[in-house]
Amino acid sequence: MNVEEISQLIKARRSVFPDMYEDREISDDTIKLILENANWAPTHKKTEPWRFKIFKKGDSLQRLSDYLSGYYKSNTPEEKFSEIKYKKMQAKPLKSACVIALCMHVDPNSGLPEWEEVAAVSCAVQNMWLTCTALGIGSYWGSPKAMLEANDFLNLGEHEKCLGIFFMGYQKPIELKSTRGDVEDKIEWL
């Protein structure tokens, strides 16, 4: 493996939002590849806590759109309600080629603290994100309150919860830049 290519891939990863997606389908095989790479994330005691619920073109994305916007409308006081935010909640899934609910199954008998399982799911999401980047698929992890409380909508079990949603779509040819502070400011040699 070429460490320079891996470093370039990591540094190229960006949050790419549905307004930046082309109207182009992502094949089932490509989605399976992305999730296969997610499945190789590190996991303490090999609990593999990640679970994925896939919303793809058509009715399932419309159901997600209806759920997100309906949740926002039902759970936002009238004085705080924003028609703009409501319409964005409706539009984001419909502008995406695929949206994946990022769920976690916690085995109550594992003896692991929940934060370790959240960390494992986060590593799986990073693998998804890097794979998407390599494939020219824009993506981002959103965590609207509607999804954090979506157990019934997603038909989750007693020991499951949703940690957010992963929006995906082939990225329009837009250059996205980012910066990071100097790593030397964040380390201490002991």
LORO-347774 format. One line per field, with one value per atom (N, C-alpha, C): residue number from 1; chain; atom name; x, y, z. Coordinates in nm, 4 decimals. Layout:
LORO-347774
num <- (NUM:...)
chaine <- (A:...)
atome <- (CA:...)
px <- (X:...)
py <- (Y:...)
pz <- (Z:...)
***
This chain:
LORO-347774
num <- (1:1:1:2:2:2:3:3:3:4:4:4:5:5:5:6:6:6:7:7:7:8:8:8:9:9:9:10:10:10:11:11:11:12:12:12:13:13:13:14:14:14:15:15:15:16:16:16:17:17:17:18:18:18:19:19:19:20:20:20:21:21:21:22:22:22:23:23:23:24:24:24:25:25:25:26:26:26:27:27:27:28:28:28:29:29:29:30:30:30:31:31:31:32:32:32:33:33:33:34:34:34:35:35:35:36:36:36:37:37:37:38:38:38:39:39:39:40:40:40:41:41:41:42:42:42:43:43:43:44:44:44:45:45:45:46:46:46:47:47:47:48:48:48:49:49:49:50:50:50:51:51:51:52:52:52:53:53:53:54:54:54:55:55:55:56:56:56:57:57:57:58:58:58:59:59:59:60:60:60:61:61:61:62:62:62:63:63:63:64:64:64:65:65:65:66:66:66:67:67:67:68:68:68:69:69:69:70:70:70:71:71:71:72:72:72:73:73:73:74:74:74:75:75:75:76:76:76:77:77:77:78:78:78:79:79:79:80:80:80:81:81:81:82:82:82:83:83:83:84:84:84:85:85:85:86:86:86:87:87:87:88:88:88:89:89:89:90:90:90:91:91:91:92:92:92:93:93:93:94:94:94:95:95:95:96:96:96:97:97:97:98:98:98:99:99:99:100:100:100:101:101:101:102:102:102:103:103:103:104:104:104:105:105:105:106:106:106:107:107:107:108:108:108:109:109:109:110:110:110:111:111:111:112:112:112:113:113:113:114:114:114:115:115:115:116:116:116:117:117:117:118:118:118:119:119:119:120:120:120:121:121:121:122:122:122:123:123:123:124:124:124:125:125:125:126:126:126:127:127:127:128:128:128:129:129:129:130:130:130:131:131:131:132:132:132:133:133:133:134:134:134:135:135:135:136:136:136:137:137:137:138:138:138:139:139:139:140:140:140:141:141:141:142:142:142:143:143:143:144:144:144:145:145:145:146:146:146:147:147:147:148:148:148:149:149:149:150:150:150:151:151:151:152:152:152:153:153:153:154:154:154:155:155:155:156:156:156:157:157:157:158:158:158:159:159:159:160:160:160:161:161:161:162:162:162:163:163:163:164:164:164:165:165:165:166:166:166:167:167:167:168:168:168:169:169:169:170:170:170:171:171:171:172:172:172:173:173:173:174:174:174:175:175:175:176:176:176:177:177:177:178:178:178:179:179:179:180:180:180:181:181:181:182:182:182:183:183:183:184:184:184:185:185:185:186:186:186:187:187:187:188:188:188:189:189:189:190:190:190)
chaine <- (A:A:A:A:A:A:A:A:A:A:A:A:A:A:A:A:A:A:A:A:A:A:A:A:A:A:A:A:A:A:A:A:A:A:A:A:A:A:A:A:A:A:A:A:A:A:A:A:A:A:A:A:A:A:A:A:A:A:A:A:A:A:A:A:A:A:A:A:A:A:A:A:A:A:A:A:A:A:A:A:A:A:A:A:A:A:A:A:A:A:A:A:A:A:A:A:A:A:A:A:A:A:A:A:A:A:A:A:A:A:A:A:A:A:A:A:A:A:A:A:A:A:A:A:A:A:A:A:A:A:A:A:A:A:A:A:A:A:A:A:A:A:A:A:A:A:A:A:A:A:A:A:A:A:A:A:A:A:A:A:A:A:A:A:A:A:A:A:A:A:A:A:A:A:A:A:A:A:A:A:A:A:A:A:A:A:A:A:A:A:A:A:A:A:A:A:A:A:A:A:A:A:A:A:A:A:A:A:A:A:A:A:A:A:A:A:A:A:A:A:A:A:A:A:A:A:A:A:A:A:A:A:A:A:A:A:A:A:A:A:A:A:A:A:A:A:A:A:A:A:A:A:A:A:A:A:A:A:A:A:A:A:A:A:A:A:A:A:A:A:A:A:A:A:A:A:A:A:A:A:A:A:A:A:A:A:A:A:A:A:A:A:A:A:A:A:A:A:A:A:A:A:A:A:A:A:A:A:A:A:A:A:A:A:A:A:A:A:A:A:A:A:A:A:A:A:A:A:A:A:A:A:A:A:A:A:A:A:A:A:A:A:A:A:A:A:A:A:A:A:A:A:A:A:A:A:A:A:A:A:A:A:A:A:A:A:A:A:A:A:A:A:A:A:A:A:A:A:A:A:A:A:A:A:A:A:A:A:A:A:A:A:A:A:A:A:A:A:A:A:A:A:A:A:A:A:A:A:A:A:A:A:A:A:A:A:A:A:A:A:A:A:A:A:A:A:A:A:A:A:A:A:A:A:A:A:A:A:A:A:A:A:A:A:A:A:A:A:A:A:A:A:A:A:A:A:A:A:A:A:A:A:A:A:A:A:A:A:A:A:A:A:A:A:A:A:A:A:A:A:A:A:A:A:A:A:A:A:A:A:A:A:A:A:A:A:A:A:A:A:A:A:A:A:A:A:A:A:A:A:A:A:A:A:A:A:A:A:A:A:A:A:A:A:A:A:A:A:A:A:A:A:A:A:A:A:A:A:A:A:A:A:A:A:A:A:A:A:A:A:A:A:A:A:A:A:A:A:A:A:A:A:A:A:A:A:A:A:A:A)
atome <- (N:CA:C:N:CA:C:N:CA:C:N:CA:C:N:CA:C:N:CA:C:N:CA:C:N:CA:C:N:CA:C:N:CA:C:N:CA:C:N:CA:C:N:CA:C:N:CA:C:N:CA:C:N:CA:C:N:CA:C:N:CA:C:N:CA:C:N:CA:C:N:CA:C:N:CA:C:N:CA:C:N:CA:C:N:CA:C:N:CA:C:N:CA:C:N:CA:C:N:CA:C:N:CA:C:N:CA:C:N:CA:C:N:CA:C:N:CA:C:N:CA:C:N:CA:C:N:CA:C:N:CA:C:N:CA:C:N:CA:C:N:CA:C:N:CA:C:N:CA:C:N:CA:C:N:CA:C:N:CA:C:N:CA:C:N:CA:C:N:CA:C:N:CA:C:N:CA:C:N:CA:C:N:CA:C:N:CA:C:N:CA:C:N:CA:C:N:CA:C:N:CA:C:N:CA:C:N:CA:C:N:CA:C:N:CA:C:N:CA:C:N:CA:C:N:CA:C:N:CA:C:N:CA:C:N:CA:C:N:CA:C:N:CA:C:N:CA:C:N:CA:C:N:CA:C:N:CA:C:N:CA:C:N:CA:C:N:CA:C:N:CA:C:N:CA:C:N:CA:C:N:CA:C:N:CA:C:N:CA:C:N:CA:C:N:CA:C:N:CA:C:N:CA:C:N:CA:C:N:CA:C:N:CA:C:N:CA:C:N:CA:C:N:CA:C:N:CA:C:N:CA:C:N:CA:C:N:CA:C:N:CA:C:N:CA:C:N:CA:C:N:CA:C:N:CA:C:N:CA:C:N:CA:C:N:CA:C:N:CA:C:N:CA:C:N:CA:C:N:CA:C:N:CA:C:N:CA:C:N:CA:C:N:CA:C:N:CA:C:N:CA:C:N:CA:C:N:CA:C:N:CA:C:N:CA:C:N:CA:C:N:CA:C:N:CA:C:N:CA:C:N:CA:C:N:CA:C:N:CA:C:N:CA:C:N:CA:C:N:CA:C:N:CA:C:N:CA:C:N:CA:C:N:CA:C:N:CA:C:N:CA:C:N:CA:C:N:CA:C:N:CA:C:N:CA:C:N:CA:C:N:CA:C:N:CA:C:N:CA:C:N:CA:C:N:CA:C:N:CA:C:N:CA:C:N:CA:C:N:CA:C:N:CA:C:N:CA:C:N:CA:C:N:CA:C:N:CA:C:N:CA:C:N:CA:C:N:CA:C:N:CA:C:N:CA:C:N:CA:C:N:CA:C:N:CA:C:N:CA:C:N:CA:C:N:CA:C:N:CA:C:N:CA:C:N:CA:C:N:CA:C:N:CA:C:N:CA:C:N:CA:C:N:CA:C:N:CA:C:N:CA:C:N:CA:C:N:CA:C:N:CA:C:N:CA:C:N:CA:C:N:CA:C:N:CA:C:N:CA:C:N:CA:C:N:CA:C:N:CA:C:N:CA:C:N:CA:C:N:CA:C:N:CA:C)
px <- (0.0834:0.0000:0.0874:0.0401:0.1134:0.0584:0.1383:0.0928:0.0593:0.1280:0.0976:-0.0435:-0.0847:-0.2200:-0.3249:-0.2946:-0.3872:-0.3995:-0.2881:-0.2905:-0.3691:-0.3517:-0.4264:-0.5761:-0.6145:-0.7554:-0.8142:-0.7438:-0.7916:-0.8083:-0.7113:-0.7165:-0.8182:-0.8597:-0.9600:-1.1034:-1.1231:-1.2571:-1.3234:-1.4460:-1.5206:-1.6660:-1.7321:-1.8777:-1.9321:-2.0045:-2.0617:-2.2134:-2.2851:-2.4277:-2.5138:-2.6392:-2.7258:-2.7393:-2.7295:-2.7345:-2.6173:-2.5130:-2.3929:-2.3914:-2.5019:-2.5070:-2.5641:-2.5129:-2.5703:-2.6940:-2.7822:-2.8987:-2.8551:-2.7935:-2.7343:-2.7457:-2.7864:-2.8063:-2.6731:-2.6707:-2.5577:-2.6028:-2.5264:-2.5674:-2.5695:-2.6498:-2.6549:-2.5183:-2.4460:-2.3123:-2.2166:-2.2277:-2.1425:-2.1787:-2.3078:-2.3517:-2.3009:-2.3098:-2.2610:-2.1102:-2.0343:-1.8902:-1.8624:-1.9337:-1.9168:-1.9451:-2.0525:-2.0893:-1.9977:-1.9442:-1.8448:-1.7214:-1.6778:-1.5633:-1.5973:-1.7200:-1.7645:-1.7549:-1.7881:-1.7913:-1.6534:-1.5474:-1.4119:-1.3576:-1.4441:-1.4013:-1.3555:-1.2697:-1.2292:-1.3485:-1.3510:-1.4613:-1.4099:-1.4244:-1.3798:-1.4650:-1.4009:-1.4662:-1.5418:-1.5116:-1.5762:-1.7292:-1.7829:-1.9286:-1.9946:-1.9185:-1.9699:-2.1077:-2.1133:-2.2418:-2.3142:-2.2485:-2.3097:-2.4233:-2.5275:-2.6416:-2.6786:-2.7227:-2.7512:-2.8900:-2.9664:-3.0986:-3.0878:-3.1097:-3.0831:-3.2114:-3.2089:-3.3155:-3.2578:-3.3187:-3.2678:-3.3810:-3.3482:-3.4433:-3.5882:-3.6788:-3.8199:-3.8919:-3.9795:-4.0695:-3.9987:-3.8870:-3.8222:-3.7635:-3.7064:-3.6561:-3.7713:-3.8841:-4.0020:-4.0522:-4.0532:-4.0952:-4.0020:-3.8719:-3.7761:-3.8000:-3.8203:-3.8495:-3.9735:-4.0787:-4.2035:-4.1831:-4.1050:-4.0789:-4.0010:-3.8909:-3.8078:-3.8840:-3.9528:-4.0259:-4.1457:-4.2131:-4.3270:-4.2845:-4.1712:-4.1190:-4.0880:-4.0210:-3.9861:-4.1125:-4.2125:-4.3360:-4.4095:-4.4132:-4.4854:-4.4132:-4.2824:-4.2039:-4.1392:-4.1798:-4.1240:-4.2349:-4.2145:-4.3151:-4.3386:-4.4608:-4.5002:-4.4091:-4.3687:-4.2864:-4.1428:-4.1008:-3.9658:-3.9665:-4.0836:-4.0950:-4.0426:-3.9622:-3.9074:-3.9514:-4.0214:-4.0644:-3.9431:-3.8363:-3.7137:-3.6533:-3.6418:-3.5862:-3.6767:-3.8064:-3.9030:-3.8820:-3.8681:-3.8488:-3.7132:-3.6113:-3.4806:-3.4896:-3.5639:-3.5819:-3.6508:-3.7442:-3.8132:-3.7191:-3.6379:-3.5595:-3.4345:-3.3651:-3.2355:-3.2413:-3.3339:-3.3356:-3.3662:-3.4530:-3.4956:-3.3871:-3.2888:-3.1758:-3.0613:-3.0768:-2.9727:-3.0011:-2.8943:-2.9107:-2.9403:-2.8919:-2.9066:-2.8867:-2.9640:-2.9444:-2.9428:-2.8444:-2.8319:-2.8471:-2.9447:-2.9594:-2.8471:-2.7715:-2.6571:-2.7044:-2.7218:-2.7773:-2.6733:-2.7033:-2.6103:-2.6888:-2.6365:-2.6911:-2.5936:-2.6424:-2.5578:-2.5986:-2.5050:-2.5296:-2.5174:-2.6273:-2.6207:-2.5312:-2.4969:-2.4121:-2.2644:-2.2298:-2.0900:-2.0002:-2.0579:-1.9774:-1.9048:-1.9291:-1.8615:-1.9412:-1.8714:-1.9439:-2.0000:-2.1131:-2.1782:-2.0884:-2.0043:-1.9206:-1.8272:-1.7852:-1.6980:-1.7745:-1.9016:-1.9825:-2.0102:-2.0321:-2.0485:-1.9187:-1.8052:-1.6765:-1.6593:-1.7014:-1.6902:-1.7780:-1.9004:-1.9878:-1.9255:-1.8663:-1.8012:-1.6862:-1.6106:-1.5034:-1.5618:-1.6740:-1.7392:-1.7822:-1.8345:-1.8773:-1.7570:-1.6458:-1.5255:-1.4828:-1.4917:-1.4596:-1.5548:-1.6827:-1.7800:-1.7408:-1.7091:-1.6779:-1.5554:-1.4536:-1.3318:-1.3574:-1.4373:-1.4708:-1.5499:-1.6461:-1.7227:-1.6295:-1.5370:-1.4427:-1.3641:-1.3166:-1.2389:-1.3229:-1.4548:-1.5443:-1.6066:-1.5738:-1.6322:-1.7746:-1.8108:-1.9448:-1.9355:-2.0150:-2.0205:-2.1067:-2.0736:-2.1496:-2.1314:-2.2252:-2.2080:-2.2981:-2.2548:-2.3255:-2.4021:-2.5330:-2.6182:-2.6846:-2.7149:-2.7799:-2.8985:-2.9988:-3.1165:-3.1878:-3.2459:-3.3147:-3.4173:-3.4804:-3.5799:-3.5214:-3.3962:-3.3359:-3.2883:-3.2488:-3.2054:-3.3233:-3.4436:-3.5667:-3.6510:-3.5855:-3.6551:-3.6738:-3.6700:-3.6785:-3.8008:-3.9162:-4.0381:-4.0330:-3.9942:-3.9870:-3.8940:-3.7819:-3.6825:-3.7053:-3.8057:-3.8366:-3.7163:-3.6576:-3.5404:-3.5830:-3.4962:-3.5220:-3.4832:-3.5037:-3.4818:-3.3398:-3.2413:-3.1016:-3.0392:-3.1231:-3.0752:-3.1109:-3.0300:-3.0600:-2.9988:-3.0530:-3.0014:-2.9070:-2.7921:-2.6922:-2.6873:-2.7787:-2.7827:-2.8053:-2.7905:-2.8088:-2.6923:-2.6616:-2.5483:-2.6036:-2.5978:-2.6463:-2.5382:-2.5792:-2.4827:-2.5347:-2.4433:-2.4755:-2.3471:-2.3434:-2.2244:-2.2090:-2.0888:-2.0600:-2.0476:-2.1137:-2.0934:-1.9466:-1.8928:-1.7510:-1.7285:-1.7231:-1.7001:-1.5783:-1.4829:-1.3667:-1.3997:-1.3829:-1.4086:-1.2766:-1.2502:-1.1246:-1.1512:-1.0501:-1.0586:-0.9189:-0.9136:-0.7847:-0.7938:-0.6809:-0.6695:-0.5569:-0.5699:-0.4608:-0.3410:-0.2290:-0.1050:-0.1167:-0.0862:-0.0943:-0.0008:0.1073:0.2023:0.1357:0.0311:-0.0411:-0.1318:-0.1447:-0.2399:-0.1730:-0.0409:0.0290:0.1263:0.1517:0.2507:0.3311:0.4605:0.5471:0.5808:0.5545:0.5805:0.6977)
py <- (-0.1184:0.0000:0.1242:0.2253:0.3500:0.4469:0.4764:0.5618:0.7030:0.7490:0.8826:0.8871:0.7807:0.7756:0.7681:0.6910:0.6817:0.8176:0.8852:1.0184:1.1169:1.1107:1.1997:1.1728:1.0453:1.0094:1.0645:1.0461:1.0962:1.2484:1.3165:1.4634:1.5145:1.4313:1.4709:1.4541:1.3783:1.3533:1.4832:1.5054:1.6269:1.5919:1.6797:1.6733:1.7358:1.6566:1.7022:1.6871:1.7972:1.8031:1.7788:1.7362:1.6991:1.8033:1.9307:2.0328:2.0198:1.9491:1.9327:1.7993:1.7238:1.5929:1.6029:1.5185:1.5023:1.4127:1.4228:1.3352:1.2055:1.1189:0.9959:0.8862:0.7698:0.6583:0.5980:0.5469:0.4688:0.3227:0.2394:0.0998:0.0257:-0.0787:-0.1619:-0.2227:-0.2632:-0.3208:-0.2201:-0.0947:0.0092:0.0318:0.0350:0.0508:-0.0666:-0.1873:-0.3050:-0.2964:-0.2471:-0.2286:-0.1305:-0.0194:0.0814:0.0210:-0.0575:-0.1176:-0.2350:-0.3038:-0.4089:-0.3463:-0.2317:-0.1635:-0.1135:-0.0679:-0.0284:-0.1462:-0.2632:-0.3839:-0.4236:-0.3664:-0.3975:-0.2957:-0.2180:-0.1219:-0.1969:-0.1329:-0.1957:-0.2056:-0.3137:-0.3367:-0.4191:-0.3647:-0.4330:-0.5585:-0.6676:-0.7978:-0.8444:-0.7834:-0.8195:-0.8188:-0.7167:-0.7063:-0.6588:-0.5915:-0.5409:-0.4754:-0.3654:-0.3065:-0.2292:-0.2047:-0.1238:-0.1983:-0.1232:-0.1728:-0.0626:-0.1002:-0.0032:-0.0250:0.0812:0.0786:0.1692:0.1112:0.1809:0.2367:0.3670:0.4343:0.4705:0.4176:0.4426:0.4997:0.5565:0.6252:0.5786:0.6717:0.6365:0.6468:0.5497:0.5545:0.5599:0.4882:0.4875:0.6243:0.6933:0.8292:0.9248:0.9053:0.9887:0.9645:0.8391:0.8084:0.8768:0.8734:0.9398:1.0905:1.1480:1.2904:1.3270:1.2489:1.2743:1.2622:1.1614:1.1424:1.2604:1.2991:1.4076:1.5393:1.5752:1.7025:1.6963:1.5813:1.5659:1.5729:1.5111:1.5168:1.6621:1.7314:1.8712:1.9541:1.9362:2.0141:1.9823:1.8551:1.8127:1.8462:1.8621:1.8794:2.0161:2.1099:2.2445:2.3407:2.4143:2.5134:2.6137:2.6586:2.7474:2.8690:2.9265:3.0477:3.0192:2.8931:2.8572:2.7886:2.7611:2.6900:2.7762:2.7141:2.7820:2.7061:2.7726:2.7112:2.6706:2.7496:2.7188:2.5879:2.5727:2.4497:2.3305:2.3502:2.2453:2.1953:2.2885:2.2516:2.1833:2.2252:2.1595:2.0154:1.9954:1.8599:1.7708:1.8286:1.7537:1.7232:1.8222:1.8134:1.7262:1.7294:1.6610:1.5139:1.4343:1.2939:1.2798:1.3663:1.3544:1.3985:1.4762:1.5166:1.4152:1.3158:1.2152:1.0911:1.0250:0.8969:0.7862:0.8052:0.7036:0.7719:0.7284:0.7734:0.6479:0.6386:0.5208:0.5632:0.5007:0.5232:0.4458:0.5165:0.4597:0.4159:0.2871:0.2342:0.1533:0.1332:0.0622:-0.0399:-0.1598:-0.2655:-0.2845:-0.2690:-0.2872:-0.4171:-0.5098:-0.6364:-0.6121:-0.6248:-0.5963:-0.6939:-0.8058:-0.9057:-0.8903:-0.7919:-0.7774:-0.7228:-0.6492:-0.5874:-0.4621:-0.4200:-0.3015:-0.1752:-0.0643:0.0619:0.1059:0.1729:0.2135:0.3008:0.3841:0.4739:0.3960:0.2755:0.1963:0.1488:0.1188:0.0765:0.1950:0.3137:0.4345:0.4611:0.4433:0.4637:0.3640:0.2405:0.1397:0.1785:0.2235:0.2673:0.3875:0.4778:0.5945:0.5528:0.4526:0.4016:0.3415:0.2712:0.2143:0.3264:0.4344:0.5478:0.6119:0.6232:0.6780:0.5904:0.4580:0.3699:0.3949:0.4159:0.4469:0.5762:0.6777:0.8110:0.8072:0.7361:0.7272:0.6500:0.5455:0.4701:0.5576:0.6316:0.7248:0.8255:0.8805:0.9782:0.9172:0.7954:0.7287:0.7039:0.6880:0.6597:0.7850:0.9033:1.0273:1.0494:0.9827:0.9973:1.0945:1.1999:1.2946:1.2368:1.2711:1.2165:1.3033:1.2872:1.3486:1.2818:1.2879:1.2279:1.3396:1.3284:1.4231:1.3533:1.4309:1.3707:1.4546:1.4718:1.5461:1.4716:1.5475:1.4886:1.3850:1.4085:1.3144:1.1743:1.1631:1.0311:0.9729:1.0580:1.0080:0.9523:0.9864:0.9373:0.8574:0.7880:0.7204:0.5698:0.5247:0.3804:0.3169:0.3783:0.3216:0.3299:0.4443:0.4632:0.3603:0.3315:0.2385:0.0941:0.0740:-0.0594:-0.1187:-0.0384:-0.0826:-0.1628:-0.2561:-0.3395:-0.2715:-0.3446:-0.2919:-0.2421:-0.3085:-0.2727:-0.2015:-0.1335:-0.0627:0.0846:0.1654:0.3086:0.3614:0.4716:0.5380:0.6493:0.6568:0.7598:0.8680:0.8614:0.9630:0.9004:0.9845:0.9379:0.9847:0.9006:0.9231:0.9483:1.0733:1.1137:1.0845:1.0367:1.0022:1.0405:1.0854:1.1131:1.1446:1.1099:1.1448:1.2962:1.3394:1.4815:1.5559:1.6712:1.7604:1.8038:1.8420:1.8813:2.0172:2.0126:2.1314:2.1017:2.1936:2.1739:2.2250:2.1384:2.1733:2.1763:2.2854:2.2995:2.2945:2.2566:2.2540:2.2754:2.3115:2.3281:2.2640:2.2379:2.1904:2.2686:2.2857:2.3473:2.2531:2.3064:2.2290:2.1189:1.9966:1.8838:1.9016:1.9735:1.9954:2.0680:2.1453:2.2152:2.1223:1.9975:1.9042:1.7827:1.7808:1.6644:1.7055:1.6116:1.6314:1.5026:1.5122:1.3951:1.3725:1.2539:1.2232:1.1285)
pz <- (0.0000:0.0000:0.0000:-0.0639:-0.0726:0.0326:0.1334:0.2426:0.1948:0.0900:0.0366:-0.0213:-0.0918:-0.1477:-0.0372:0.0671:0.1805:0.2474:0.2673:0.3290:0.2433:0.1103:0.0207:0.0296:0.0367:0.0483:0.1780:0.2871:0.4170:0.4122:0.3536:0.3475:0.2462:0.1517:0.0509:0.1003:0.2069:0.2582:0.3041:0.2622:0.2971:0.3261:0.3962:0.4067:0.2791:0.2032:0.0769:0.0897:0.0726:0.1027:-0.0219:-0.0018:-0.1148:-0.2255:-0.1945:-0.3005:-0.3978:-0.3566:-0.4384:-0.5131:-0.5081:-0.5726:-0.7131:-0.7998:-0.9335:-0.9231:-1.0194:-1.0256:-1.0942:-1.0150:-1.0684:-0.9637:-1.0047:-0.9130:-0.8699:-0.7474:-0.6969:-0.7026:-0.7686:-0.7855:-0.6516:-0.6462:-0.5263:-0.4965:-0.6006:-0.5799:-0.5170:-0.5575:-0.4995:-0.3530:-0.3228:-0.1833:-0.0998:-0.1544:-0.0812:-0.0579:-0.1550:-0.1380:-0.0240:-0.0232:0.0820:0.2190:0.2278:0.3565:0.3931:0.2942:0.3220:0.3855:0.3351:0.3959:0.5360:0.5558:0.6897:0.7862:0.7371:0.8194:0.8721:0.8162:0.8599:0.9597:1.0192:1.1215:1.2470:1.3263:1.4525:1.5479:1.6230:1.7163:1.8348:1.9532:2.0753:2.0947:2.1261:2.1451:2.0208:1.9071:1.7799:1.7894:1.8559:1.8686:1.7394:1.6534:1.5263:1.5453:1.6212:1.6591:1.5499:1.4377:1.3319:1.2633:1.2328:1.1551:1.0566:0.9384:0.8331:0.7750:0.7654:0.7017:0.5789:0.4623:0.3361:0.2756:0.2473:0.1739:0.0378:-0.0672:-0.2015:-0.2853:-0.3982:-0.4869:-0.4706:-0.4919:-0.4980:-0.3660:-0.3435:-0.2285:-0.0946:-0.0799:0.0512:0.0851:-0.0131:0.0122:0.0405:-0.0250:0.0022:0.1447:0.1886:0.3267:0.4268:0.3985:0.4871:0.4874:0.3709:0.3589:0.4408:0.4256:0.4987:0.6489:0.6900:0.8323:0.8907:0.8252:0.8781:0.8869:0.7787:0.7791:0.8724:0.8779:0.9692:1.1141:1.1466:1.2830:1.3205:1.2297:1.2564:1.2811:1.1958:1.2082:1.3383:1.3752:1.4950:1.6248:1.6190:1.7415:1.7555:1.6724:1.6793:1.7203:1.8296:1.8686:1.7552:1.7443:1.6346:1.6223:1.7347:1.7315:1.6847:1.6866:1.6417:1.5052:1.4528:1.3257:1.2114:1.1241:1.0073:0.8825:0.7949:0.6691:0.5853:0.5924:0.5181:0.5680:0.6991:0.7556:0.7229:0.7307:0.6986:0.5551:0.4619:0.3206:0.2988:0.3728:0.3631:0.4125:0.5214:0.5744:0.4710:0.3980:0.2927:0.1766:0.1382:0.0143:0.0244:0.1371:0.1462:0.1044:0.1571:0.1129:-0.0355:-0.0882:-0.2273:-0.3254:-0.2782:-0.3621:-0.3548:-0.2692:-0.2475:-0.3306:-0.3723:-0.4419:-0.3418:-0.2211:-0.1171:0.0178:0.1172:0.2549:0.3407:0.4270:0.5122:0.6575:0.7260:0.8697:0.9385:1.0210:1.0920:1.2301:1.2445:1.3679:1.4438:1.5714:1.6583:1.7392:1.7449:1.8303:1.9456:2.0678:2.1852:2.2532:2.2602:2.3285:2.4784:2.5532:2.6972:2.7736:2.7120:2.7780:2.7436:2.6621:2.6185:2.7281:2.8217:2.9267:2.8812:2.7571:2.7046:2.7369:2.7654:2.7813:2.6459:2.6487:2.5241:2.4378:2.5001:2.4201:2.3269:2.3674:2.2805:2.1571:2.1731:2.0596:1.9665:2.0246:1.9433:1.8655:1.9314:1.8643:1.7496:1.7683:1.6622:1.5431:1.5697:1.4606:1.3901:1.4661:1.4063:1.3154:1.3559:1.2694:1.1420:1.1535:1.0354:0.9411:0.9975:0.9149:0.8465:0.9161:0.8525:0.7347:0.7500:0.6379:0.5207:0.5504:0.4454:0.3755:0.4554:0.4035:0.3127:0.3564:0.2755:0.1460:0.1534:0.0327:-0.0634:-0.0107:-0.0949:-0.1619:-0.0857:-0.1401:-0.2560:-0.2378:-0.3424:-0.4682:-0.4512:-0.5635:-0.6258:-0.5721:-0.6239:-0.5770:-0.4690:-0.4114:-0.2949:-0.3011:-0.1914:-0.0809:0.0428:0.1546:0.2782:0.3690:0.5009:0.6024:0.7276:0.8404:0.9097:0.9082:0.9790:1.0959:1.1992:1.3160:1.3620:1.2746:1.3176:1.4306:1.5208:1.6360:1.5917:1.4779:1.4269:1.4131:1.3702:1.3516:1.4841:1.5764:1.7065:1.7852:1.7414:1.8048:1.7057:1.6149:1.5050:1.5271:1.6515:1.6764:1.6122:1.6272:1.5681:1.4165:1.3626:1.2181:1.1541:1.2197:1.1662:1.2112:1.2958:1.3475:1.4211:1.5103:1.5850:1.7078:1.7465:1.8628:1.9925:2.1004:2.2349:2.2585:2.2032:2.2274:2.1080:2.0303:1.9123:1.9206:1.8525:1.8406:1.7128:1.6671:1.5476:1.5905:1.5252:1.5550:1.4475:1.3511:1.2472:1.1115:1.0085:0.8716:0.7851:0.6875:0.5986:0.4589:0.4165:0.2848:0.1816:0.0622:-0.0414:-0.1796:-0.2649:-0.4040:-0.4788:-0.6062:-0.6838:-0.6820:-0.6549:-0.6351:-0.7681:-0.7737:-0.8880:-0.8883:-1.0031:-1.0076:-0.9391:-0.8076:-0.7250:-0.6383:-0.6359:-0.5496:-0.4102:-0.3133:-0.1740:-0.0990:-0.0327:0.0398:0.1895:0.2621:0.4070:0.4641:0.5877:0.6552:0.7925:0.8476:0.9850:1.0500:1.1805:1.2547:1.2576:1.2972:1.3027:1.4074:1.3685:1.4604:1.5802:1.5621:1.6720:1.7900:1.7621:1.8685:1.9484:1.9032:1.9636:2.0236:2.0259:2.0802:2.1897:2.2752:2.3819:2.3919:2.3724:2.3830:2.5297:2.5792:2.7207:2.7353)
***
